[in-house]
Amino acid sequence: MFRLTMVLVSVCILAVPFAAWSTTLYIDQGGGGDYTTISEGIVAASEGDTVLIAAGTYTGTLNTDLDFEGKSLLVISESGPEVTIIDCEYAGPSRRGFFFHSGEDTTSIVDGLTITWGVAPSGGGINCTGASPLVRNCVFTHCGVGYGGGMYFNNSNAIVRNCRFENNNVFVSGGAFFCDNASPTVTDCVIDSCTAGFIAGGILLDNGGSAILRDVSITNCFSKGDGGGLYCRDAPPYLERVEFIGNMADTLSKGGGMCMTCGATLIDCLFQDNFAHDEGGGLWCTAASVNIVDCTFSMNGTWGMGGAIHSYDALLQVTGGQFEQNTAFIGAGIYCFGGTPEIAGVLFIENEACVMGGAINCEESMASIDECIFTGNTAIEGAAIATYGIAGPSITNSTLSGNIAEPGDAAIYAESNPSIVNTIIAFTENGGAIACGSGALPSITHSCSFGNVSGDSLCGNYHDNAFQDPLFCDAAGGNLDLHDDSPCLPENNVWTELVGALGAGGCGPSTGVDLPVVPESLALFAPSPNPFTATTTIGYHVPAAMGKLEIAIYNVGGRVVRTVMSNVANPGAHVFVWDGADDAGERVSSGVYFVRASLGTERAESRIVLIK
């Protein structure tokens, strides 16, 4: 997503409220400057002065626990953080780099230093309590003890820019930093390999405030409890272009990348290779409003529920972005329990659940799934989507193609009452279109089911749906846009509505189409499956003219074995299912049969093969 580098900013600082720094005090522990220790320089400095630190490793009490005492100062290294080091020597019970507690604002600046082996109950590197300094171009490493290994913020609006937090470790929370009723702005920073013995291996946001994180990378952090990378509670953050990579929440824990019990906004963020033992490999959220826009969740995992996201009774909104190759026991992409999640314009690719919900699993959840694409997802129940409980999600204008179900199951498994509208369910491997549990009553309208290996059945909802090839541009190659003559385009169907998530893809008309997409006369469409063993679904089109429609199934000798319809039919697309039985309810023998339809002077015929 982005690459961060440490940049040494010159002594001439821009965007500072006062016109110029008054005096520069030079610190050289070798005796070549004005002072040999940093604290001497800070004490001697006046408002607006610069304390310039020569390269070297600074230790001892006169180079640690540095206090600006409310002054506006610039404390900056001469040669950058790689060679200018404050070593606190892990000298307990408390020795840190800097302590800001006198109302300092962003005119108090720390620039270009490495702070290492700091130790304190809170803020092993820097503690900002009631103060909001600017800290930039710094490195925090091997700092820790209680809360906030690198930095600690309390009642602070500090700015942290272009800093690295590496290998900081705390016994409790916030391996890199801890915010307690604070609203810092953190940009262009790297947080790597930080750990916590309780929660929040990387960052803890707690007890009010609203942190802003932009262009931040949180990688390889570990928490014994929840929130391997970041944990927020009662402190809703704003995250933009934040990476969570390789973070882990350990035993019986939630939120490998991020754990939230508060609201949050995430824009263009990446969750990759994060793992949680219990729930929410990428992200876990509950009882809050969480808005996720254009984010990518890739290869996150959990042994429990929600490989990428676990949402528990949350107001979750996921707009755009993609979920790819996430894994879980249940709900490899998104697991929703309760709440009213809204999922729109999302691509779900090759997510795999051991049991239920290859991409999405909804339980007692009034979820809304709109304009989403599901392809290559795998599960025993509901290769793409599984729904459970009394409540049922709404699935609209979505495309499900090439998902992989356990034999006998389907792309969508319903033990609730989902509403499915304008949705394509096609080419499910091993399974069918929709499988319904006992008592499930899905509502399915103006949708298209075709080419599903175990059948195109829609749990008995056959009217006002189509059973035709959607004519994808290149389904095998992953292009699910539509040919110009697709029956799923509004100009080609009787509903004048778009079916599926995508429109015409510029691939022109298809070839080898037996029937026009919207026939001008009576038409029978190819049965599916054909040959069949249990049931087959036959679609037919009635033109605008009204009249008595006759449909029957004949054997090769021309004898009627099953009368399907002899009645006035409404115009439009319809289907019926034949279970291989005759009018007496007895199964007929294996062989070739013909479906023949007549309406006035019009005739249509289709061929079926039954194999027992």
C-alpha positions in Angstrom: 0.0 0.0 0.0 2.7 2.4 0.9 6.4 2.4 1.8 7.6 4.5 4.8 11.1 5.9 5.2 12.7 7.9 8.0 13.4 11.4 6.9 15.5 13.9 8.9 13.8 17.3 8.7 16.2 20.3 8.8 16.4 22.7 11.6 14.4 25.2 9.5 10.9 24.0 10.4 7.8 25.0 8.5 4.3 25.4 9.8 5.3 26.5 13.3 3.3 29.4 14.8 6.3 31.6 15.7 8.5 33.1 13.0 11.9 31.6 13.8 13.7 29.7 16.5 15.6 32.1 18.7 18.8 30.2 19.7 20.3 26.9 18.9 21.9 25.0 21.8 24.2 22.2 20.7 24.4 19.0 22.7 27.5 16.9 22.3 28.4 14.3 25.0 32.0 14.4 23.8 32.3 18.0 25.0 32.2 19.7 21.6 29.0 21.6 22.1 27.3 24.0 24.6 26.3 21.1 26.9 27.1 17.4 27.3 23.6 16.2 28.3 20.2 16.7 26.8 18.5 17.8 30.0 21.0 20.7 30.5 20.1 22.0 27.1 16.4 21.8 27.7 16.7 23.5 31.1 18.8 26.3 29.6 16.6 26.8 26.6 14.1 29.6 26.3 10.8 29.7 24.5 11.3 29.0 20.8 14.9 27.7 21.1 16.3 24.7 19.3 18.2 21.9 21.2 20.4 20.2 18.6 21.8 16.8 19.6 24.9 15.4 18.1 25.1 11.8 17.1 25.7 9.3 19.9 24.1 7.1 22.5 22.8 9.2 25.5 22.2 7.4 28.8 21.8 8.2 32.5 19.4 10.4 34.4 20.5 13.6 32.7 19.5 12.2 29.3 16.2 10.5 30.2 12.8 11.6 31.7 13.3 14.8 29.8 10.8 17.5 30.6 10.0 20.6 28.5 8.3 22.2 31.5 5.7 23.8 29.2 8.1 25.5 26.8 7.9 25.6 23.1 11.1 24.0 22.0 12.5 22.0 19.1 14.6 19.0 20.3 16.1 17.5 17.2 19.0 15.2 16.2 21.7 16.5 14.0 22.2 13.2 12.1 19.0 11.2 12.4 17.5 8.5 14.6 19.8 5.8 13.4 22.8 7.4 15.1 21.2 9.5 17.8 19.9 7.3 20.6 18.4 7.8 24.0 19.0 4.6 25.9 17.0 4.3 29.0 18.8 1.0 29.8 15.5 -0.5 31.1 16.3 1.0 34.5 13.2 0.5 36.6 10.9 1.1 38.1 10.6 4.1 35.8 12.9 5.6 33.2 11.6 6.9 29.9 12.7 9.2 27.2 10.3 12.2 27.6 7.5 13.3 30.0 5.1 15.9 28.7 2.7 17.0 31.4 2.6 20.8 31.4 0.1 21.6 28.7 2.6 21.6 25.8 1.2 21.8 22.3 2.5 21.0 18.9 5.1 23.8 19.1 6.9 21.5 21.5 8.7 19.1 19.1 10.8 16.0 19.4 12.4 15.1 16.1 14.8 12.4 14.8 15.7 10.4 17.9 15.7 6.7 18.8 14.3 6.0 22.2 15.1 2.5 23.4 14.8 0.3 26.5 12.4 2.8 28.2 10.5 1.4 31.1 7.5 3.0 33.0 4.0 2.1 34.2 2.7 4.1 31.3 4.6 5.3 28.3 8.0 3.6 28.3 9.2 5.9 25.5 7.2 9.1 25.9 4.3 10.0 28.2 1.9 12.7 27.1 -0.5 13.6 30.0 -2.5 16.7 29.5 -0.1 17.7 26.7 -0.1 17.5 22.9 3.5 17.7 21.5 4.6 16.9 18.0 6.7 13.8 17.7 8.2 13.0 14.3 10.9 11.0 12.6 11.5 9.0 15.7 12.1 5.3 16.5 10.8 3.6 19.6 12.2 0.2 20.3 12.3 -2.3 23.2 10.3 0.0 25.4 7.5 -1.1 27.7 6.3 -2.5 31.1 2.6 -1.6 31.8 0.6 0.5 29.3 1.8 2.0 26.1 5.2 0.6 25.5 6.3 3.3 23.0 4.0 6.2 23.9 1.1 6.9 26.3 -1.5 9.6 25.7 -3.9 10.9 28.3 -6.1 13.9 27.6 -3.8 14.6 24.6 -4.1 15.7 21.0 -0.5 15.0 20.2 0.7 14.5 16.6 2.9 11.6 15.7 4.4 11.6 12.3 6.8 9.3 10.4 7.8 7.3 13.4 8.6 3.6 13.9 7.5 1.5 16.9 9.4 -1.8 16.9 9.6 -4.6 19.4 7.9 -2.7 22.2 6.3 -5.0 24.8 4.0 -4.4 27.8 2.5 -6.6 30.4 -0.9 -5.2 30.1 -2.1 -3.2 27.0 -0.9 -1.2 24.1 2.4 -2.6 23.0 3.2 0.4 20.7 1.0 3.1 22.3 -2.0 3.6 24.6 -4.6 6.3 24.3 -6.7 7.1 27.4 -9.3 9.8 26.6 -7.0 11.1 23.9 -7.3 12.0 20.3 -3.8 11.9 18.7 -3.2 12.1 15.0 -0.8 9.4 13.8 0.4 9.5 10.2 3.1 7.7 8.1 4.1 5.4 10.9 5.1 1.8 11.2 4.2 -0.4 14.2 5.9 -3.8 14.0 6.4 -6.8 16.3 4.9 -5.1 19.4 3.2 -7.3 22.0 0.8 -7.1 25.0 0.2 -9.6 27.8 -3.5 -8.7 28.1 -5.1 -6.8 25.1 -4.0 -4.7 22.1 -0.6 -5.9 21.0 -0.2 -2.8 18.9 -2.5 0.1 19.9 -5.2 0.5 22.6 -7.7 3.3 22.2 -9.8 3.6 25.4 -12.1 5.8 27.5 -13.1 8.5 25.1 -11.4 10.5 22.4 -11.1 9.9 18.7 -7.7 9.0 17.3 -6.9 9.5 13.6 -4.6 7.1 11.9 -3.5 7.7 8.3 -0.9 5.7 6.3 0.0 3.5 9.2 1.3 0.0 9.0 0.6 -2.4 11.9 2.4 -5.7 11.4 3.3 -8.8 13.3 1.9 -7.6 16.6 0.7 -10.1 19.2 -1.8 -10.0 22.0 -2.4 -12.7 24.6 -6.0 -11.4 24.6 -8.2 -9.5 22.1 -6.9 -7.2 19.4 -3.6 -8.4 18.1 -3.1 -5.2 16.1 -5.5 -2.6 17.6 -8.2 -2.6 20.2 -10.7 0.3 20.6 -13.4 0.7 23.2 -15.4 3.8 23.9 -13.0 5.8 21.7 -14.1 5.6 18.0 -11.2 6.1 15.6 -10.9 7.2 12.0 -8.6 5.0 10.0 -7.5 5.7 6.4 -5.0 3.6 4.5 -4.0 1.6 7.5 -2.4 -1.9 7.0 -3.0 -4.7 9.4 -0.6 -7.5 8.4 0.4 -10.7 10.2 -1.1 -9.7 13.6 -2.5 -12.3 16.1 -4.9 -12.5 19.0 -4.0 -15.6 21.0 -6.0 -18.2 23.1 -9.8 -17.7 23.1 -9.4 -14.2 21.8 -11.0 -12.0 19.2 -9.9 -9.6 16.5 -6.5 -10.7 15.1 -6.1 -7.5 13.2 -8.5 -5.2 15.1 -11.0 -5.6 17.9 -13.8 -3.0 18.4 -16.5 -2.4 21.0 -16.9 1.2 19.7 -17.7 2.8 16.4 -15.1 3.3 13.8 -14.6 4.5 10.2 -12.1 2.6 8.0 -11.3 3.7 4.5 -9.0 2.0 2.0 -7.5 -0.3 4.7 -5.8 -3.6 4.3 -6.3 -6.7 6.5 -3.9 -9.5 5.5 -2.7 -12.7 7.2 -4.2 -11.8 10.6 -5.4 -14.6 12.9 -7.6 -14.8 15.9 -8.0 -18.0 17.9 -11.7 -17.5 18.6 -13.5 -15.0 16.4 -12.8 -12.3 13.8 -9.4 -13.2 12.2 -9.2 -9.8 10.6 -11.7 -7.7 12.6 -14.2 -8.2 15.4 -16.9 -5.6 16.3 -20.0 -5.4 18.5 -22.7 -3.0 19.5 -21.4 -0.1 17.5 -21.6 1.7 14.2 -18.7 0.5 12.0 -18.3 1.9 8.5 -15.8 0.1 6.3 -15.2 1.6 2.8 -13.1 0.1 0.0 -11.1 -2.1 2.3 -9.4 -5.4 1.4 -9.5 -8.5 3.6 -7.1 -11.2 2.4 -6.0 -14.5 3.9 -7.2 -13.8 7.4 -8.3 -16.7 9.5 -9.8 -18.0 12.7 -10.6 -21.4 14.2 -14.1 -20.0 15.1 -16.4 -17.6 13.3 -15.7 -14.8 11.0 -12.4 -15.3 9.1 -12.3 -11.7 7.9 -15.0 -10.0 10.0 -17.1 -11.1 13.0 -20.0 -8.7 13.6 -22.0 -9.3 16.8 -25.2 -7.2 17.0 -23.3 -4.3 15.3 -24.4 -1.6 12.8 -21.9 -2.8 10.3 -21.6 -1.1 6.9 -19.2 -2.6 4.3 -19.1 -0.7 1.0 -16.8 -1.7 -1.9 -13.5 -3.6 -1.5 -13.0 -7.4 -1.5 -12.7 -10.5 0.7 -10.3 -13.1 -0.7 -9.0 -16.4 0.6 -10.2 -15.9 4.2 -10.8 -19.0 6.3 -13.0 -20.0 9.3 -15.0 -22.7 10.8 -18.2 -20.7 10.1 -18.4 -17.5 7.9 -15.1 -17.3 6.2 -15.7 -13.8 4.9 -18.2 -12.2 7.2 -20.0 -13.7 10.2 -23.0 -11.7 11.3 -25.0 -12.4 14.5 -27.9 -10.0 15.0 -27.7 -6.4 14.0 -28.5 -4.8 10.6 -25.3 -5.2 8.6 -25.3 -3.5 5.2 -22.9 -5.1 2.6 -22.8 -3.4 -0.8 -20.6 -3.6 -3.9 -18.2 -6.2 -2.3 -16.3 -8.9 -4.1 -16.0 -12.3 -2.3 -13.4 -14.6 -3.9 -12.3 -18.1 -2.8 -13.2 -17.8 0.9 -13.5 -21.1 2.6 -15.5 -22.2 5.6 -15.2 -25.6 7.1 -19.0 -25.9 7.7 -21.3 -22.9 6.9 -21.1 -19.7 4.9 -18.2 -19.8 2.6 -18.4 -16.0 2.1 -21.1 -14.8 4.5 -22.9 -16.4 7.4 -25.9 -14.6 8.8 -27.6 -15.7 12.0 -30.6 -13.8 13.4 -29.4 -10.9 11.3 -31.4 -8.5 9.2 -28.5 -8.1 6.8 -28.7 -6.3 3.5 -26.5 -7.7 0.7 -26.6 -5.6 -2.4 -24.6 -5.6 -5.7 -22.1 -8.1 -4.4 -20.2 -10.8 -6.4 -19.5 -14.3 -5.0 -17.2 -16.6 -6.9 -15.1 -19.6 -5.9 -16.2 -19.7 -2.2 -16.5 -23.0 -0.4 -18.5 -24.5 2.4 -20.5 -27.6 3.3 -23.7 -25.5 3.8 -24.1 -22.4 1.8 -21.0 -22.2 -0.4 -21.5 -18.5 -0.8 -24.2 -17.5 1.8 -25.8 -19.3 4.7 -28.7 -17.9 6.7 -30.1 -19.1 10.0 -32.7 -18.0 12.6 -36.0 -16.4 12.3 -34.7 -13.3 10.6 -33.5 -13.4 7.0 -31.2 -11.2 5.0 -32.1 -9.3 1.9 -30.0 -10.2 -1.2 -30.5 -8.0 -4.2 -28.7 -7.4 -7.5 -25.9 -9.8 -6.7 -24.0 -12.4 -8.8 -23.1 -15.9 -7.4 -21.1 -18.0 -9.9 -18.8 -20.9 -9.6 -19.0 -21.4 -5.9 -18.2 -24.8 -4.5 -20.7 -26.6 -2.3 -20.6 -30.0 -0.6 -22.6 -32.5 -2.7 -26.3 -32.1 -2.0 -26.1 -28.5 -0.7 -26.1 -25.2 -2.6 -24.7 -21.8 -3.2 -27.2 -20.4 -0.7 -28.4 -22.3 2.3 -31.5 -20.9 4.1 -32.8 -21.9 7.5 -34.4 -18.4 7.7 -36.6 -16.4 5.3 -34.3 -14.4 3.0 -35.6 -12.1 0.3 -33.7 -12.7 -3.0 -34.3 -10.2 -5.8 -32.6 -9.6 -9.2 -29.8 -12.1 -8.3 -27.9 -14.6 -10.5 -27.1 -18.0 -9.0 -25.2 -20.0 -11.6 -22.7 -22.8 -12.1 -22.4 -23.9 -8.5 -20.0 -26.9 -8.4 -21.2 -30.0 -6.6 -24.4 -28.3 -5.3 -27.5 -26.6 -6.4 -28.8 -23.0 -6.4 -30.6 -22.8 -3.1 -31.1 -25.4 -0.3 -33.7 -24.7 2.3 -33.9 -26.1 5.8 -37.1 -27.2 7.5 -39.6 -24.3 7.7 -37.6 -21.9 5.6 -39.7 -19.7 3.4 -37.4 -17.6 1.1 -38.9 -15.1 -1.2 -37.2 -15.3 -4.6 -38.3 -13.0 -7.5 -36.9 -11.8 -10.8 -33.8 -13.8 -10.4 -31.8 -16.2 -12.6 -30.8 -19.7 -11.8 -28.8 -21.7 -14.3 -26.2 -24.4 -14.6 -25.9 -25.4 -11.0 -24.7 -29.0 -10.9 -27.3 -30.4 -8.5 -30.1 -28.4 -10.0 -31.5 -24.9 -10.3 -34.3 -25.4 -7.8 -35.3 -22.3 -5.9 -37.0 -24.0 -2.9 -40.3 -24.1 -4.8 -40.2 -20.4 -5.8 -40.4 -20.9 -9.6 -42.6 -18.1 -10.8 -41.2 -14.8 -11.8 -37.7 -16.2 -12.2 -35.6 -17.2 -15.2 -33.8 -20.4 -15.8 -31.5 -19.3 -18.7 -27.8 -19.0 -19.2 -26.9 -15.5 -17.9 -24.2 -15.3 -20.7 -21.3 -14.1 -18.7 -18.5 -12.6 -20.8 -15.9 -15.2 -19.5 -17.0 -17.0 -16.3 -14.0 -19.4 -16.5 -11.7 -16.4 -16.6 -13.4 -14.6 -13.8 -15.2 -12.0 -16.0 -18.8 -12.0 -14.8 -19.9 -9.0 -16.9 -22.7 -9.8 -19.3 -22.9 -10.4 -23.1 -25.1 -7.9 -24.9 -27.8 -10.5 -25.4 -27.9 -11.7 -21.8 -31.3 -12.3 -20.4 -30.2 -10.6 -17.2 -30.0 -7.2 -18.9 -33.1 -5.0 -18.5 -33.5 -4.6 -22.3 -33.6 -8.4 -22.7 -36.1 -9.5 -20.1 -39.8 -9.1 -19.5 -39.2 -7.3 -16.1 -37.0 -4.6 -17.7 -34.7 -5.0 -14.7 -31.0 -5.7 -14.3 -30.4 -9.1 -12.8 -27.0 -9.5 -11.1 -24.4 -7.1 -9.9 -22.9 -6.3 -13.3 -24.2 -5.0 -16.6 -23.0 -5.4 -20.1 -19.2 -5.8 -20.2 -18.4 -4.7 -23.7 -17.9 -8.3 -24.9 -20.6 -8.1 -27.6 -23.3 -10.6 -28.2 -22.8 -14.3 -27.3 -22.6 -17.1 -29.9 -24.6 -20.3 -30.2 -27.7 -19.1 -28.4 -30.6 -21.4 -29.4 -33.4 -19.0 -28.5 -33.7 -15.2 -28.4 -33.4 -13.8 -25.0 -36.9 -12.3 -25.0 -38.8 -14.5 -27.4 -41.6 -12.9 -29.4 -43.5 -16.2 -29.4 -44.1 -19.2 -27.2 -40.8 -20.7 -26.1 -39.5 -23.6 -24.0 -36.0 -23.2 -22.6 -33.4 -26.0 -22.1 -34.2 -28.2 -19.0 -31.6 -28.1 -16.2 -30.2 -30.5 -15.3 -30.4 -32.6 -18.4 -30.0 -35.6 -18.2 -31.5 -35.8 -14.7 -32.1 -38.3 -12.0 -34.4 -36.7 -9.4 -35.9 -33.5 -10.7 -35.3 -31.1 -13.6 -36.5 -27.5 -14.1 -38.0 -26.3 -17.4 -38.5 -22.7 -18.2 -41.0 -21.3 -20.7 -42.0 -17.9 -22.1 -45.5 -16.8 -22.8 -45.9 -14.0 -25.3 -48.0 -10.9 -24.6 -51.1 -12.5 -26.3 -53.3 -14.2 -23.7 -54.8 -17.6 -24.3 -55.1 -21.2 -23.0 -51.6 -22.7 -22.6 -51.2 -26.5 -22.9 -48.0 -28.1 -21.6 -47.5 -31.8 -21.3 -44.7 -34.4 -21.2 -44.7 -37.2 -23.8 -42.8 -40.5 -24.1 -41.1 -41.5 -27.4 -44.3 -43.2 -28.5 -46.2 -39.9 -28.3 -48.3 -40.8 -25.2 -48.9 -38.2 -22.6 -47.3 -39.2 -19.3 -47.7 -36.0 -17.4 -50.1 -33.0 -17.9 -48.3 -29.9 -16.7 -50.7 -27.2 -17.5 -54.0 -26.6 -19.3 -55.1 -23.1 -18.4 -54.8 -19.4 -19.2 -51.3 -18.2 -18.5 -50.0 -14.8 -17.8 -47.3 -13.4 -20.2 -43.7 -13.5 -19.2 -41.1 -16.1 -18.0 -42.2 -19.0 -15.9 -40.8 -22.4 -14.8 -42.0 -25.8 -13.6 -40.2 -28.8 -12.1 -40.8 -32.4 -13.2 -39.9 -35.1 -10.7 -40.1 -37.9 -13.3 -43.6 -39.0 -12.2 -46.6 -39.5 -14.4 -50.1 -38.3 -13.7 -50.7 -41.1 -11.3 -47.7 -40.2 -9.3 -45.7 -43.2 -10.4 -42.0 -42.8 -11.5 -41.7 -43.4 -15.2 -38.9 -45.5 -16.6 -35.5 -44.2 -17.8 -35.5 -42.8 -21.3 -36.1 -39.9 -23.6 -39.2 -37.7 -23.0 -40.4 -34.5 -24.8 -42.0 -31.4 -23.3 -44.5 -29.9 -25.7 -46.3 -26.6 -25.3 -49.1 -25.1 -27.4 -50.8 -21.7 -27.3 -53.2 -21.0 -30.0 -51.4 -21.7 -33.3 -47.9 -21.6 -31.6 -45.9 -24.7 -30.7 -42.7 -25.4 -28.8 -40.8 -28.5 -27.9 -37.9 -29.5 -25.6 -36.1 -32.9 -25.1 -35.4 -34.4 -21.7 -33.4 -37.5 -20.7 -34.3 -39.3 -17.4 -31.7 -41.6 -15.9 -32.5 -43.7 -12.8 
